[in-house]
Amino acid sequence: MLRDMIPLFFAEDMGASVAEQLGQSVSGSGLGLMGSLFQRILSTRYPKYSTLISSPHWAERVDDYVRALKSSDVPLACKRGRDKWRAEGDLASKVFGTGRMNLTGGTFEGLENLLTISSTGRNAPIEVEFRIHPLEHEIADLICSERCSPDKKLKIEGKECWWVPETDLLPIIQTSGYTVEELKKIVEIGTSRGTFDTTVHKGERVLYCKPIDPDQMRRQLQDKLDDLSKELEEFHKLPDFRSKFDVEAAAKEIAVVQDEAEYDRLVTKLNKEFEQLHQRFPGYFDRLEEGLRWPETTCKWQPASLPVRAR
């Protein structure tokens, strides 16, 4: 049928006719017009569709993305799109499992719904902005929605979790345009990012979300900040000590923490300050030792120069 339609798209008035039927202009002519037309029809039929099939090797690129999401070198806040990930040296290549030239040369082109990669120069750090895919977000909303009645709670690691059978996702792809292969990759992306997780319940595979306890996270962060504040007080007793860390500002950030991404970001921030403080210890001990050591010019005992006591 498509072969029979090709001559129609080469007709001179085909573009104008299509624009009139759709009520909007369509670019291209011949085969280009065919592609533009089908793209317009599909976007109208499936407005929420955000493709992963951007190239013949799209599955391999998504696997590289999943590898990065599983890496402990990438903070959770970055994986969830809260902060950009700034990778020094060859760290980004190691995390994604591909060379720097591939990363900055467009290997993820067409997957801007998952990430963008940039660098200001050949030896400059690579900046990666991770993004949560729209379908991944929709699945998480489905799991945690009110449609899941209280009697559907599942206890995992001592916590009551909302869950849905994986088969409940099939109606989504039937109305949104995604293929089964794309759905499987999105589920893998979501579990690798920690947006949701999977397990087997009563013989079927299910997706679930763990509940978040913001109060507990805030308490743990405040305890850590209190310890850091005490150390800073002691360090301020040392000569020439300076610190730009703002305890009050950190306390305000802790007071509004609502999820794991913010918790992880602040834990990383506090731990970094602890490390910087402890790295100063050797320097201060060296200076203390130097200050206690008597300079040779301070006390030179010269017996010959002492006065002789009269007998």
QUIHU-V744666 format. One record per residue. N is the residue number from 0. RES is the residue in one small letter. PSI is psi in whole degrees, 0 to 359 (999 if undefined). BURIAL is + if it has 24 or more other C-alpha atoms within 12 Angstrom, else -. D_CENTER is the distance of its C-alpha to the mean C-alpha in whole Angstrom. Layout:
n:N res:RES psi:PSI burial:BURIAL d_center:D_CENTER
n:N res:RES psi:PSI burial:BURIAL d_center:D_CENTER
This chain:
n:0 res:m psi:317 burial:- d_center:45
n:1 res:l psi:323 burial:- d_center:43
n:2 res:r psi:322 burial:- d_center:45
n:3 res:d psi:335 burial:- d_center:48
n:4 res:m psi:339 burial:- d_center:46
n:5 res:i psi:313 burial:- d_center:45
n:6 res:p psi:329 burial:- d_center:48
n:7 res:l psi:326 burial:- d_center:48
n:8 res:f psi:351 burial:+ d_center:45
n:9 res:f psi:357 burial:- d_center:47
n:10 res:a psi:142 burial:- d_center:49
n:11 res:e psi:323 burial:- d_center:50
n:12 res:d psi:9 burial:- d_center:49
n:13 res:m psi:318 burial:+ d_center:46
n:14 res:g psi:314 burial:+ d_center:44
n:15 res:a psi:322 burial:- d_center:46
n:16 res:s psi:317 burial:- d_center:46
n:17 res:v psi:316 burial:+ d_center:43
n:18 res:a psi:322 burial:- d_center:42
n:19 res:e psi:320 burial:- d_center:45
n:20 res:q psi:320 burial:- d_center:44
n:21 res:l psi:340 burial:- d_center:40
n:22 res:g psi:16 burial:- d_center:41
n:23 res:q psi:154 burial:- d_center:38
n:24 res:s psi:150 burial:- d_center:39
n:25 res:v psi:127 burial:+ d_center:37
n:26 res:s psi:160 burial:- d_center:37
n:27 res:g psi:172 burial:- d_center:38
n:28 res:s psi:160 burial:- d_center:42
n:29 res:g psi:229 burial:- d_center:43
n:30 res:l psi:328 burial:- d_center:40
n:31 res:g psi:322 burial:- d_center:37
n:32 res:l psi:322 burial:+ d_center:39
n:33 res:m psi:315 burial:+ d_center:38
n:34 res:g psi:317 burial:- d_center:35
n:35 res:s psi:320 burial:- d_center:34
n:36 res:l psi:312 burial:+ d_center:36
n:37 res:f psi:322 burial:- d_center:34
n:38 res:q psi:319 burial:- d_center:31
n:39 res:r psi:319 burial:- d_center:32
n:40 res:i psi:316 burial:- d_center:34
n:41 res:l psi:320 burial:- d_center:31
n:42 res:s psi:330 burial:- d_center:28
n:43 res:t psi:320 burial:- d_center:31
n:44 res:r psi:323 burial:- d_center:31
n:45 res:y psi:75 burial:- d_center:28
n:46 res:p psi:336 burial:- d_center:26
n:47 res:k psi:356 burial:- d_center:23
n:48 res:y psi:129 burial:+ d_center:22
n:49 res:s psi:98 burial:+ d_center:19
n:50 res:t psi:148 burial:+ d_center:20
n:51 res:l psi:341 burial:+ d_center:18
n:52 res:i psi:75 burial:+ d_center:22
n:53 res:s psi:348 burial:- d_center:22
n:54 res:s psi:168 burial:- d_center:24
n:55 res:p psi:335 burial:- d_center:26
n:56 res:h psi:32 burial:- d_center:23
n:57 res:w psi:323 burial:- d_center:20
n:58 res:a psi:320 burial:+ d_center:20
n:59 res:e psi:321 burial:- d_center:20
n:60 res:r psi:321 burial:+ d_center:17
n:61 res:v psi:323 burial:+ d_center:15
n:62 res:d psi:321 burial:+ d_center:16
n:63 res:d psi:320 burial:+ d_center:14
n:64 res:y psi:316 burial:+ d_center:11
n:65 res:v psi:320 burial:+ d_center:11
n:66 res:r psi:318 burial:+ d_center:12
n:67 res:a psi:321 burial:+ d_center:9
n:68 res:l psi:331 burial:+ d_center:7
n:69 res:k psi:350 burial:- d_center:10
n:70 res:s psi:136 burial:- d_center:10
n:71 res:s psi:351 burial:- d_center:11
n:72 res:d psi:344 burial:- d_center:11
n:73 res:v psi:119 burial:+ d_center:7
n:74 res:p psi:151 burial:+ d_center:6
n:75 res:l psi:322 burial:+ d_center:5
n:76 res:a psi:327 burial:+ d_center:5
n:77 res:c psi:317 burial:+ d_center:3
n:78 res:k psi:328 burial:+ d_center:1
n:79 res:r psi:12 burial:+ d_center:4
n:80 res:g psi:11 burial:+ d_center:5
n:81 res:r psi:320 burial:- d_center:7
n:82 res:d psi:154 burial:- d_center:7
n:83 res:k psi:145 burial:+ d_center:7
n:84 res:w psi:122 burial:+ d_center:7
n:85 res:r psi:112 burial:+ d_center:11
n:86 res:a psi:122 burial:+ d_center:12
n:87 res:e psi:155 burial:- d_center:16
n:88 res:g psi:226 burial:- d_center:19
n:89 res:d psi:19 burial:- d_center:18
n:90 res:l psi:318 burial:+ d_center:15
n:91 res:a psi:319 burial:+ d_center:13
n:92 res:s psi:319 burial:+ d_center:16
n:93 res:k psi:316 burial:- d_center:16
n:94 res:v psi:318 burial:+ d_center:13
n:95 res:f psi:348 burial:+ d_center:13
n:96 res:g psi:29 burial:+ d_center:17
n:97 res:t psi:163 burial:+ d_center:18
n:98 res:g psi:160 burial:- d_center:20
n:99 res:r psi:319 burial:+ d_center:19
n:100 res:m psi:323 burial:- d_center:22
n:101 res:n psi:319 burial:- d_center:20
n:102 res:l psi:314 burial:+ d_center:17
n:103 res:t psi:353 burial:+ d_center:18
n:104 res:g psi:10 burial:- d_center:21
n:105 res:g psi:19 burial:- d_center:20
n:106 res:t psi:336 burial:+ d_center:19
n:107 res:f psi:19 burial:+ d_center:16
n:108 res:e psi:134 burial:+ d_center:18
n:109 res:g psi:350 burial:- d_center:19
n:110 res:l psi:36 burial:+ d_center:15
n:111 res:e psi:346 burial:+ d_center:14
n:112 res:n psi:354 burial:+ d_center:13
n:113 res:l psi:323 burial:+ d_center:10
n:114 res:l psi:161 burial:+ d_center:9
n:115 res:t psi:144 burial:+ d_center:12
n:116 res:i psi:135 burial:+ d_center:13
n:117 res:s psi:159 burial:+ d_center:15
n:118 res:s psi:143 burial:+ d_center:17
n:119 res:t psi:351 burial:- d_center:20
n:120 res:g psi:174 burial:- d_center:23
n:121 res:r psi:320 burial:- d_center:23
n:122 res:n psi:8 burial:- d_center:23
n:123 res:a psi:158 burial:- d_center:20
n:124 res:p psi:153 burial:+ d_center:17
n:125 res:i psi:131 burial:+ d_center:14
n:126 res:e psi:129 burial:+ d_center:11
n:127 res:v psi:128 burial:+ d_center:9
n:128 res:e psi:105 burial:+ d_center:7
n:129 res:f psi:147 burial:+ d_center:5
n:130 res:r psi:145 burial:+ d_center:7
n:131 res:i psi:126 burial:+ d_center:9
n:132 res:h psi:143 burial:+ d_center:12
n:133 res:p psi:321 burial:+ d_center:15
n:134 res:l psi:324 burial:+ d_center:17
n:135 res:e psi:317 burial:+ d_center:14
n:136 res:h psi:319 burial:+ d_center:14
n:137 res:e psi:322 burial:+ d_center:18
n:138 res:i psi:317 burial:+ d_center:18
n:139 res:a psi:320 burial:+ d_center:17
n:140 res:d psi:321 burial:- d_center:19
n:141 res:l psi:316 burial:+ d_center:22
n:142 res:i psi:319 burial:+ d_center:21
n:143 res:c psi:8 burial:+ d_center:21
n:144 res:s psi:167 burial:- d_center:24
n:145 res:e psi:347 burial:- d_center:27
n:146 res:r psi:340 burial:- d_center:29
n:147 res:c psi:104 burial:- d_center:28
n:148 res:s psi:159 burial:- d_center:31
n:149 res:p psi:330 burial:- d_center:31
n:150 res:d psi:357 burial:- d_center:33
n:151 res:k psi:14 burial:- d_center:30
n:152 res:k psi:145 burial:+ d_center:28
n:153 res:l psi:130 burial:+ d_center:27
n:154 res:k psi:119 burial:- d_center:27
n:155 res:i psi:125 burial:- d_center:25
n:156 res:e psi:39 burial:- d_center:25
n:157 res:g psi:5 burial:- d_center:27
n:158 res:k psi:140 burial:- d_center:25
n:159 res:e psi:123 burial:- d_center:26
n:160 res:c psi:145 burial:+ d_center:23
n:161 res:w psi:145 burial:+ d_center:23
n:162 res:w psi:161 burial:+ d_center:24
n:163 res:v psi:147 burial:+ d_center:25
n:164 res:p psi:146 burial:+ d_center:27
n:165 res:e psi:332 burial:+ d_center:25
n:166 res:t psi:341 burial:- d_center:28
n:167 res:d psi:349 burial:- d_center:27
n:168 res:l psi:342 burial:+ d_center:24
n:169 res:l psi:318 burial:- d_center:27
n:170 res:p psi:332 burial:- d_center:29
n:171 res:i psi:313 burial:+ d_center:25
n:172 res:i psi:336 burial:+ d_center:26
n:173 res:q psi:334 burial:- d_center:29
n:174 res:t psi:356 burial:- d_center:29
n:175 res:s psi:351 burial:+ d_center:26
n:176 res:g psi:356 burial:+ d_center:26
n:177 res:y psi:151 burial:+ d_center:24
n:178 res:t psi:164 burial:- d_center:25
n:179 res:v psi:322 burial:- d_center:25
n:180 res:e psi:319 burial:- d_center:23
n:181 res:e psi:318 burial:+ d_center:21
n:182 res:l psi:316 burial:+ d_center:21
n:183 res:k psi:319 burial:+ d_center:20
n:184 res:k psi:322 burial:+ d_center:17
n:185 res:i psi:320 burial:+ d_center:15
n:186 res:v psi:319 burial:+ d_center:16
n:187 res:e psi:319 burial:+ d_center:15
n:188 res:i psi:314 burial:+ d_center:12
n:189 res:g psi:319 burial:+ d_center:12
n:190 res:t psi:325 burial:+ d_center:13
n:191 res:s psi:326 burial:+ d_center:11
n:192 res:r psi:339 burial:+ d_center:8
n:193 res:g psi:14 burial:+ d_center:10
n:194 res:t psi:321 burial:+ d_center:11
n:195 res:f psi:178 burial:+ d_center:15
n:196 res:d psi:172 burial:+ d_center:17
n:197 res:t psi:152 burial:+ d_center:20
n:198 res:t psi:178 burial:- d_center:23
n:199 res:v psi:126 burial:- d_center:27
n:200 res:h psi:120 burial:- d_center:29
n:201 res:k psi:41 burial:- d_center:33
n:202 res:g psi:1 burial:- d_center:33
n:203 res:e psi:151 burial:- d_center:30
n:204 res:r psi:130 burial:- d_center:26
n:205 res:v psi:158 burial:+ d_center:24
n:206 res:l psi:141 burial:+ d_center:21
n:207 res:y psi:159 burial:+ d_center:20
n:208 res:c psi:132 burial:+ d_center:18
n:209 res:k psi:143 burial:+ d_center:19
n:210 res:p psi:151 burial:+ d_center:20
n:211 res:i psi:136 burial:- d_center:18
n:212 res:d psi:87 burial:- d_center:21
n:213 res:p psi:324 burial:- d_center:20
n:214 res:d psi:317 burial:- d_center:23
n:215 res:q psi:318 burial:- d_center:23
n:216 res:m psi:319 burial:+ d_center:19
n:217 res:r psi:321 burial:+ d_center:21
n:218 res:r psi:316 burial:- d_center:24
n:219 res:q psi:319 burial:- d_center:22
n:220 res:l psi:320 burial:+ d_center:20
n:221 res:q psi:322 burial:+ d_center:24
n:222 res:d psi:317 burial:- d_center:26
n:223 res:k psi:320 burial:+ d_center:23
n:224 res:l psi:322 burial:+ d_center:24
n:225 res:d psi:317 burial:- d_center:28
n:226 res:d psi:318 burial:- d_center:28
n:227 res:l psi:319 burial:+ d_center:26
n:228 res:s psi:320 burial:+ d_center:29
n:229 res:k psi:319 burial:- d_center:32
n:230 res:e psi:320 burial:- d_center:31
n:231 res:l psi:322 burial:+ d_center:30
n:232 res:e psi:319 burial:- d_center:34
n:233 res:e psi:320 burial:- d_center:35
n:234 res:f psi:328 burial:- d_center:34
n:235 res:h psi:346 burial:- d_center:35
n:236 res:k psi:344 burial:- d_center:39
n:237 res:l psi:151 burial:- d_center:38
n:238 res:p psi:140 burial:- d_center:40
n:239 res:d psi:21 burial:- d_center:38
n:240 res:f psi:134 burial:- d_center:35
n:241 res:r psi:143 burial:- d_center:32
n:242 res:s psi:135 burial:- d_center:29
n:243 res:k psi:0 burial:- d_center:26
n:244 res:f psi:129 burial:- d_center:24
n:245 res:d psi:104 burial:- d_center:25
n:246 res:v psi:319 burial:+ d_center:26
n:247 res:e psi:319 burial:- d_center:27
n:248 res:a psi:320 burial:- d_center:23
n:249 res:a psi:322 burial:+ d_center:21
n:250 res:a psi:323 burial:+ d_center:23
n:251 res:k psi:322 burial:- d_center:23
n:252 res:e psi:319 burial:- d_center:19
n:253 res:i psi:324 burial:+ d_center:20
n:254 res:a psi:340 burial:+ d_center:22
n:255 res:v psi:13 burial:- d_center:20
n:256 res:v psi:132 burial:+ d_center:17
n:257 res:q psi:343 burial:- d_center:17
n:258 res:d psi:176 burial:+ d_center:14
n:259 res:e psi:328 burial:+ d_center:12
n:260 res:a psi:315 burial:+ d_center:9
n:261 res:e psi:321 burial:+ d_center:11
n:262 res:y psi:312 burial:+ d_center:13
n:263 res:d psi:320 burial:+ d_center:11
n:264 res:r psi:317 burial:+ d_center:11
n:265 res:l psi:325 burial:+ d_center:14
n:266 res:v psi:316 burial:+ d_center:15
n:267 res:t psi:319 burial:- d_center:14
n:268 res:k psi:315 burial:+ d_center:16
n:269 res:l psi:317 burial:+ d_center:19
n:270 res:n psi:322 burial:- d_center:19
n:271 res:k psi:320 burial:- d_center:18
n:272 res:e psi:320 burial:+ d_center:21
n:273 res:f psi:313 burial:+ d_center:23
n:274 res:e psi:318 burial:- d_center:23
n:275 res:q psi:322 burial:- d_center:24
n:276 res:l psi:313 burial:+ d_center:27
n:277 res:h psi:333 burial:- d_center:28
n:278 res:q psi:343 burial:- d_center:28
n:279 res:r psi:343 burial:- d_center:31
n:280 res:f psi:306 burial:- d_center:33
n:281 res:p psi:320 burial:- d_center:35
n:282 res:g psi:318 burial:- d_center:35
n:283 res:y psi:322 burial:- d_center:37
n:284 res:f psi:320 burial:- d_center:39
n:285 res:d psi:318 burial:- d_center:40
n:286 res:r psi:323 burial:- d_center:41
n:287 res:l psi:316 burial:- d_center:43
n:288 res:e psi:320 burial:- d_center:45
n:289 res:e psi:322 burial:- d_center:46
n:290 res:g psi:330 burial:- d_center:47
n:291 res:l psi:342 burial:- d_center:49
n:292 res:r psi:126 burial:- d_center:51
n:293 res:w psi:127 burial:- d_center:54
n:294 res:p psi:147 burial:- d_center:55
n:295 res:e psi:330 burial:- d_center:58
n:296 res:t psi:350 burial:- d_center:60
n:297 res:t psi:319 burial:- d_center:60
n:298 res:c psi:95 burial:- d_center:62
n:299 res:k psi:111 burial:- d_center:64
n:300 res:w psi:117 burial:- d_center:67
n:301 res:q psi:93 burial:- d_center:70
n:302 res:p psi:323 burial:- d_center:74
n:303 res:a psi:337 burial:- d_center:76
n:304 res:s psi:353 burial:- d_center:75
n:305 res:l psi:145 burial:- d_center:76
n:306 res:p psi:147 burial:- d_center:79
n:307 res:v psi:127 burial:- d_center:82
n:308 res:r psi:135 burial:- d_center:83
n:309 res:a psi:143 burial:- d_center:87
n:310 res:r psi:999 burial:- d_center:89
